[in-house]
Amino acid sequence: MRKCVGNIALDGKSLHYYVFGDLETGYGIEIVETRVEKANHIVSGRLEPALNLAKQLRRGSVFPASLDEILEDFEI
């Protein structure tokens, strides 16, 4: 499963936020920047917390290069 939770345009770049995964492997977040850079990370065994976190990252305009650091701050 892969679901887009939103897109934003910022400083001439497009950011796309996705949640992916399943019950067996867990759910993760993927951020793609204008098809050039992407980052992903499994964040939960349940879909709802992964969706909520992905939406929070979108609201904060988090770039792929920052995903690991942000998740470390959240202790995920």
WOZICOR-V954527 format. One record per backbone hydrogen bond with DSSP energy under -0.5 kcal/mol. CO is the residue of the C=O (numbers start at 1). NH is the residue of the N-H. If there is no record, write none. Layout:
BEGIN
CO_NH / CO_NH
END
This chain:
BEGIN
1_21 / 3_19 / 6_17 / 8_15 / 10_13 / 13_10 / 14_34 / 15_8 / 16_32 / 17_5 / 17_6 / 18_30 / 19_3 / 20_28 / 22_26 / 26_22 / 27_43 / 27_44 / 28_20 / 29_41 / 30_18 / 31_39 / 32_16 / 32_34 / 33_36 / 33_37 / 37_33 / 39_31 / 41_29 / 44_27 / 46_50 / 47_51 / 48_52 / 49_53 / 50_54 / 51_55 / 52_56 / 53_57 / 54_58 / 55_59 / 56_60 / 57_62 / 58_61 / 63_66 / 63_67 / 64_67 / 66_70 / 67_71 / 68_72 / 69_73 / 70_74 / 71_76 / 72_75
END
